[in-house]
Amino acid sequence: MPFKIYTYEDPYKLDKADFWNEISALPHFCSARTLVNGFKDVLGDKIEGLICPLDDLVEHEDVYMQWTDNISLRIQQYSVFSAKFKQLLEKEKISKPFYMALDKNQNHFLEAVRLFIELDINASAIDGSKGNKEQQLFVYMLKQAQKSSLFQFPKTPSREKLKEIVVALAKKEVEECTGTPQEVKRCERAVGVTKEQPFNSIVIHGVHQFTPVQLRLLLAMEKMGMTIIFLFNYHKKYSKIYSSWNEIYGCFEVPIHHDTVVREYESPTMQNPSNALACALGEICEDRNAVGSPLLRKWYKLYESIQLMEFANITEYAHFVSNHFDAAIQSYSDSRSVMERGNNVWSNAAVLRHLDEQVYTANRDVHTLLKIYYPEYAKDRHFLSYPIGQFFSAIYRLWDYESRHIIFDVNAIKECLSSNILSVAPGEVLLRTFYNVAILFENVTTYEEFQSEIVEGYAKNYDKLAATPGTDALSELKNLSVYSKYKVTKKDILALIRAIEEINEIATYLFALDNSREDLINFGKHFHNLEEFLKQRELALANEQERALITALQLRLDKIKPENSTFSGTFKDLQQGLYYYLKQKNDEDQDVDWIVKNFEQIDGDILQSKRQFEKEQRKVYHFACVSDRDMNMTVNDQLPWPLTDEFIHAAYSPIDLQFQVYYTSLGERSNFLRYALFYGLCYNRCDVRLSYVKQYGDETTEPYTLLAILGLAPKAKLVESVHKSIPFSISVGKEITKGVKYDRYQMMDMFLCPYRFFLDYVMEDGPVVQGNFLYQKYFENLLIEAVWKRIGKRSRADAMKYLSQIMDQETQKLEPYFKFWKRTEIIDLKLRAKNYLVHEVITNGYGTTVRFYAPSHMQMRKLFGAALFSIDISEVEKKNPYGQFEALTKREGWKKIYSLPKLPKPDNQALADSLCDEAKEYLNQTCGKDKAAISSDWCTYCVHRGNCMESFLRSEISMSSSRDEP
């Protein structure tokens, strides 16, 4: 008989089953590594032969790895589709909008074609007329693919070769065994047993969600005359919970043999809340007992203590997990010896053993956040988790194959600069410089613009201003952050320019084009250049960890380097293909040593709860995301675009076993999640917790209906740290300020906001203008100042007559230093300056001449944006805590007037001295420990508005007026 199906009631007594002697020495291939570990924990030496995950066999390099894990092949397949779609567009077989939709979803489209090739379904068996235009195109592309050698599925190895592979897997289990000496010996014995046994039968244990490649191998082995024994847990008492297993394995059309020795699972004598909830869940599904029946009331008293937590969103859920994992890290750290602490080598498995709460999730979104929180704990970290991975990902986004230079995507540029890959300067230095001069790049889009605007323009302007004496009007431009030597040094500028040039040089080196076609890249040459670059980079590395990464990356590149070095494709093919490789889903979310596990891993891990309970280990098994949204999945949720359940039912009449089993598995996904929850509750000997996520974006979810029926109500509460840290304080010595020299403009700072005075003149040598808004205001004031100096004391008629001409002349002097603005922005600023000059300088006042230029007034405008602020205090009034400064304000009804000219000139010695004394008190904090920040209208013009949070803490933006007062 080619197929056999065996089931057992009690996983803890599997070795007592009537079929155990038949299967104990056979190779066991399990659904997941956790199931392997679970049965090793429960059965130990009673497992005689190999036991390992089924995917270790299926994805072995001599079986199907050249299809499942061949990124080079996938890139070539992607490129073929790109060329075909482009050809269809050129022949007007498809429209431009449709082509753009294909372009955006090409990865999904390719996955759909690969799926049907894995299922060995011929395109001729599908009626494309039953689908929409994208599904009709799918059938056409599947037909084209099946004619191409690029899409030929690998042949299954012979039976003899498969036995060699199985023996090799047994040896690999020995090499990778980290268990007790007894477990190592068991693995060693399994090698001998596997060698000696005739390779006639294998056991497939606990597989519910079959993949096409798994089925392809098993059916091929069955055709070789081998017996495939399917084995899974089955609770006859709760047949509806296990109905999905009957549906899937019913496709094989062989009788199911239920163990006759252990006929029923016996719950522990002291039934715990977890077991009681499982029984209640089973009874509800079987429809044997209604809610409120004596039996369910009895069980409810046991399980009502189970907590059903409500997380507001996925971030709060991840925060909860993070708290427990941080506690596990600390516990593991505390348990290590002094010698172990010195080597700084951490074991993921060891940390997880210290985890007091193991989470299993029905929704995988949390994995993404946890990989960001703990990238170092991902067993096979995404290439993009490393700086060098981010660097290459950015390089692929920056390159423009048409111009053969990089383009300016600011985010990608920043990723390259911060990667520490560039040789010119450390990443943090380059990134800091870039942030300080970011305004220069706002309108730079190409490398040519970078050369003209930054290298030729800005760098030369910086040198020119650096040599400008303080008496020159242009020297005021040194107050701008991009021209301030205190913010950006000449060395920093040259380093940034060289770094961007180096990025372009690296990209040019990597993306050599195929001479035969201008838009094609030779993939073989590209990957060769990439490897050469890495080798050169490796020699310069001082960090051993990074050196090891480069070596590992070179091995990964060997995987994706096309065997045919003459293979070429478009840059988009390369970009998208490699992007898929870099972003592809790794296996850590299915890994035994990952922080949060999936429901597929419950059945193995839960078996270890028996030993944990017996050893009195405090362990909580947490089943998360048990909401109707996450526990109920449709077939369409699992199919790649453009496939749908409706199209497949209409267009394909399945007759082959492989498709029937696979498609039934998809349809039973929701029932599998229900079974996994039941299994985890039923066989658990430790404590349990349940939870669900309330909000996914705009979608609100509800707890799993079955739990609500059983009376479990969710509770939302603040997620707190598992172990609260002990608060501590430090004492920092400080130097007492002995005196403050009077400066009228510094005291204006102190008058409006003492904290601003501290930031401007204690932390810095003076305010440095930064940010586009303040740059525009500063340009406007410089233009007003320059023109006012020329028209002051002249007749109003002449001033109006020549105003436009004078403004053009003064603008021409300033404009070269503001090349980062568009011409329209300069024109707008000129109009604003002209409006001020006409209404506030030329026409305002008496007589026939323009009033004298007022240098103090213009200095106030440049520093504070205005000379007078009228603040509404009808709801709240903020006072300056220093009396002499507060006394300078004036009330006018519900308005409080802050007039900067009220600050005394230096010749008012008494008041000036008293203000200096209060400034000294503030700096020494003699009268209080407050930073004395006063947020109001002046925050709009403050150079620290991007860093200081005080303005954001205001309850609302004041609508009060501000005007100038000469």
Secondary structure as UniProt FT lines:
FT   STRAND          3..8
FT   HELIX           11..16
FT   TURN            18..19
FT   HELIX           20..23
FT   TURN            24..25
FT   STRAND          28..30
FT   HELIX           33..43
FT   HELIX           44..46
FT   STRAND          51..53
FT   HELIX           54..58
FT   TURN            61..64
FT   HELIX           65..68
FT   HELIX           71..90
FT   TURN            91..92
FT   HELIX           96..104
FT   HELIX           106..118
FT   TURN            119..120
FT   HELIX           123..125
FT   HELIX           128..130
FT   HELIX           133..145
FT   TURN            146..147
FT   HELIX           149..151
FT   HELIX           159..176
FT   HELIX           181..196
FT   TURN            199..200
FT   STRAND          201..205
FT   HELIX           212..223
FT   TURN            224..225
FT   STRAND          227..233
FT   HELIX           236..238
FT   TURN            239..242
FT   HELIX           243..249
FT   HELIX           250..252
FT   STRAND          256..258
FT   HELIX           273..286
FT   TURN            291..292
FT   HELIX           294..303
FT   TURN            304..305
FT   STRAND          307..311
FT   HELIX           314..335
FT   HELIX           338..343
FT   HELIX           348..353
FT   STRAND          357..361
FT   HELIX           365..373
FT   HELIX           375..377
FT   TURN            379..380
FT   HELIX           383..385
FT   HELIX           387..398
FT   STRAND          399..400
FT   TURN            401..404
FT   STRAND          405..407
FT   HELIX           410..418
FT   HELIX           427..436
FT   HELIX           438..441
FT   TURN            442..443
FT   HELIX           447..449
FT   HELIX           450..458
FT   HELIX           459..466
FT   TURN            470..471
FT   HELIX           473..479
FT   HELIX           481..483
FT   TURN            485..487
FT   HELIX           490..510
FT   TURN            515..516
FT   TURN            518..519
FT   STRAND          520..522
FT   HELIX           523..539
FT   HELIX           544..560
FT   TURN            565..566
FT   STRAND          568..570
FT   HELIX           571..583
FT   HELIX           588..590
FT   TURN            592..593
FT   STRAND          596..598
FT   HELIX           599..601
FT   HELIX           602..605
FT   HELIX           606..608
FT   HELIX           609..614
FT   TURN            615..616
FT   STRAND          620..624
FT   HELIX           628..631
FT   HELIX           635..638
FT   TURN            641..642
FT   HELIX           645..651
FT   HELIX           657..667
FT   HELIX           669..682
FT   STRAND          687..693
FT   STRAND          695..696
FT   TURN            697..698
FT   STRAND          699..700
FT   HELIX           705..709
FT   TURN            710..711
FT   HELIX           744..752
FT   HELIX           754..761
FT   HELIX           772..791
FT   TURN            792..793
FT   HELIX           796..814
FT   HELIX           815..818
FT   TURN            819..820
FT   HELIX           823..836
FT   HELIX           837..842
FT   HELIX           855..864
FT   STRAND          868..872
FT   HELIX           883..886
FT   TURN            887..888
FT   STRAND          890..892
FT   TURN            893..894
FT   STRAND          895..899
FT   HELIX           900..902
FT   TURN            906..907
FT   HELIX           909..924
FT   HELIX           937..941
FT   TURN            943..947
FT   HELIX           950..953
FT   STRAND          962..963
//
